[in-house]
């Protein structure tokens, strides 16, 4: 019974955090983020979270040459929290999640891939819309919050069905989000590309 209560409180905290994130979004507080150190710590915190499904395994692969990223570490943690929660929710009976971080040109590309059922092609174009959900108990706020945070970092996010099943979310973040004359993306740009 106590485990159920803790899980429900975790779900409620996630909903409140997402609602507040959409209602009172604050600009990122940029600072150096060492992904080679931060991503394993983030995964470790997730695995210790009461809401984590122990039937889901998480594999992390961070390129050792990955550079320091200038980002808001707390906001990025919220992005990964939402993505991991979505993946685990889609795999109640178990599965796996693979997180990979690589250098891609001058950017850092991070993929989160799961072995869940995937998303119907008709829903792929709607996953980043506020309040769109395919789950009975979901509010449809997690991915819109992720998109808002990634865009505030002058980055890109997309979601596609993975070859062989499951979903792959790709984040592409510039090392220096406001450097070299970069502009913040315009609403509606690069949300999803087909494969």
N, C-alpha and C positions, 0 to 999 in steps of 0.2 A: 504494500500500500504506500509506504514512504517513497519507494522508487517511482511509483506512478505520479505522486504529488510533485516530486522533484522534476520529473520530465515535463509535467504540465507547466510548472513555473518557468522552466527553461524555454518552452514554446512561447509562453506569454512574454517573457523578456525579449525574445527575438521579435515578436510582433510589435511591441512597444518601441523597441529600438528602431525598427524599420519605419514605423509611423512618424516618430520624431525626426528621423533622418530625412524623410520627404517633406515634412512640415517646416522644419527649421534647419535646413541644410547649411552647414557652415563651410566656408572655403577651407581647403586643406591647409594644414600647418606643415609645410615642406621641411624635411630634414633628411639626412643620410640614412638609408635603410640597407643593411647588409643582408641581402636575400639568402645568401649561403648559410647565415646564422638564424635569420628570422623565420624562414619557412619551416625548418625543422621544429623550432620552438612553437610556432603556431599549430602545426600538426600535433605536437605533443599535448598542447593545451586542449585541442579538440578531442583527442583520444581519452583524456581524463574527464571530459565533460559528461555529466550524467545522461545527456540526451544522445550521446554517441551510440550507434548500433554496433555492438561487438561482432555481429555477423558480417560486417563490412570491413574489409582490409584497405589500408591506405598505403600506397607506395609513393615515395618522393624521390625525384631525380633532378638535382640542381647542378647545372654545369659549373664546374669549379672555376671557370674563367668569367663567370657572371660579374658584371661591375656593380659598384654601389649605385643604388637607385635613389633619386631624390623624390620623396613621397611623404604622405601622411601615414605613418605606420598603423595608427589606430583605425583609420578609414580602410586601409587595405585589409586589415584583419577582419573588419566587418564584411568586406567583399568575400573573402575566403570562407568565413563562417556561413554566410548565406549560400554559397556554392556547395560547400560540403553538406549542409543541412538538406538542400534540394536533392543532391545525389543520394544521400542516405534514405531520404523519404521515398525515393523512387525504387529503392532496393530493400524493402522491409525483410525479405527472406534471405538477404545476404548478397554479396557481390564484392566488387573492388573499385577503388578510385585510384587513378594515377595522376599525380601532379608533376609536371615537368616545367623547368625554367631554363630558358636558353637565351643567348644573344642572337638578335636578328637585325642585322644592319646596325644602326645606332640605337636601337630599342631593345627592350627586354620583352620576350614573349613567354607567357606562362599559360599552359593548358591544364585544364582540369577535366579528366575523362572518366566516365563511369561505365559500368557494365549493365546498367538498368535497361528498361524497355524502350528508351528513346522517346521522342515526341512526334506526334502525328504531323505529317507535312502541312496539313491545314492550320496547325497551331504554331508552327515555327515563326511565322511573321508577327505573331501576337505576344510572344513570351516576354517582351520588354515593356508591354503596356501595363500601366498601373491597374491593379485589381484583376488582372487576367490570371486565372489559375486552372489547372486541370485536376486539382485535388478538392475533395469535399471540405476539408477543414482549413485549407490554405486561404490567405487573403490576396495573394498575387502582388506582394510588395517587395519580395527579396530581389528579384532580377531588376526591377526598376531602380531600386536603391543602388545595386551594383553598377548599373549603367551611369547613374548620376555621379557616383564617386569616380569611376574610371574617366568619364568625360571631364570632370573637374581637374584631373591629372593630365589632361590633354592626351588621353589614351583612347583606345578603341576596344570594344568588346563585341564578340559575336558568339552565337550558339548554333551548333549544327548537330544533326544525327551523325554518329561516328560510323565509319565502315565496320561492319560486323556486329553492330548493335550498340546501344547506349548513346550517351550525349557527350559532346566535347565542347567546352567553353574555352574560348581563346581570348586572353587579355594581351594587349600590346601596349606597353607603357614606355614613354621616352625616358631616357636616363635623367635628363634635365627638362622637366615639363614646361617650364616657362622660358627656357633659354633659346637663343638663336632666332629671335623674332617669331616664335611659335604663337599661334592663336588658338583659343579654345574652340572645339568643334561646334558646329551649328546643329540645332535640334534636327534629328532625322538622318544624320550622316552615319554611315557604316555601322549599322546595328547588327546585320546578319548578311552573310553571303552564302549562296548555295554551293554545294560540293558536287 
